Amino acid sequence: MDRAALSDIAHRRHPVAAPVDPGRVRELLGWLAPPAGGRVLDLGSGYGAWLLELLAVREHLTGVGIDLSLPESLARAIPDNGVVDRVRWEEADATGWDGGLFDIVVCVGASHAFGGLAGTLEAVRRHLRPGGQVVLGDVFWEIAPTPAAMAALEAAAEDVPDLPGLLAEARSASFEPGFGHVSTLTEWDEYEWSWTGSLVDWALREAPTDADREQALAAAREHRQQWLDGYRGVLGFATLVLHDIAPPQDTRS
């Protein structure tokens, strides 16, 4: 199995695909104020939990979800409440995708696809209408990074900002942080246990071959060790609602 297939299985029971409680997702999205008839883009959408939640509560919106590898079970995740007619999914590389401008851009837990925070901010800017809003979810150092955490994440200290640094970088890209949420240790633990547990459950109950079983178990064990012995309590996660404050003379098309 490739990495995308393993990730699909790992997120089955946690479609938010980030250490954020579903109730917090609704709270964060409640700070958005898209215009009637507005468009929403989810970069790295996965199961589309953020996009689907927003479309469910804002009936005047339409949305597009972009992911390099959409989950095979995505269709089953879409609620039968009229949302299906207002959302389009595209399996594409978000770094090169060009589909016009949107009133809201969501990018949660996908900064690796854009080479880090700076590249992510550039990407959301490229797709955002002037004056729009962004929901950005990314990691930061909760405390000074330990050697174990950096080894587990294969990251250097300078690769990840602290929380003030995360907000400062957003502001330097002409985004003003509005509301935000810092994930609790409980949210992190629930996410990580769900990630590893979903792989173990699939391996022991559903894996079609012994090779698939062993690969899934190995991935769960490796991830669990990296989390518990490495970055637990060291790596934080913040989800921010950002407002575009680029100067009016900005010439984006």
ABEGO torsion letter per residue (X at the ends): XBAAAAAAAAAAABAAGBBBBAAAAAAAAAABBBBBGBBBBBBGAEAGAAAAAAAAABAABBBBBBBABBBAAAAAABBBAGAAAABBBBBBBAAABBAEBBABBBBBGAAAAAGEAAAAAAAAAAABBBGBBBBBBBBBBABBBBAAAAAAAGBBAAABBBAAAAAAAAAAAGBBBBBBBBBBAAAAAAAAAAAAAAAAAAAAAABABAAAAAAAAAAAAAAAAAAAABABGABBBBBBBBBBABBAABABX
